[in-house]
């Protein structure tokens, strides 16, 4: 079966978030599809949710807007897909900063999610995933039981060789 990016988008958009979470995709908020970000492009999916801030934890009482941008790929995830997400994130930041959102929202947070069949390992993209807190990556598999998602993290080299750094290692280990 030839699984298309549009198929992946259709399933995620039309499936209840709770069911998606049961299948491994941590997704929350209202889903928006094919979001036109002007000259920055069209985002596959975006979720939006508001979080009530507790006065004990924050200086101001109010709401925080949490936006998550999803870029879907039928094949491998890599630097190009991450670049697309960064472009979309810039557009949303510009829109929120230019829109007087502070009447209702105290702050906002923008997260990014890449979903694809696998992750490029021929370059250093997997290490970028390890070191970018606001980026989550998922691989998907489509089988007889339907769509399953697996979050990816903790990349390291196969057969890695680590060298001691003299006195540095002795002082911290």
Protein Blocks (a to p, Z undefined) as FASTA:
>chain_A
ZZdfklmmmmmmmpcfklmmmnopacedjddehiaehjnopcfbdcdddddddfklpmbg
cdddddddddddfbdcdfklmmmmmmmmmmmmmmmmmpcfklmmmbdcdddddddfbdcf
kbmklmmmmmmmkbccddddddfkopaddddehiacehiacddehjmmmmmZZ
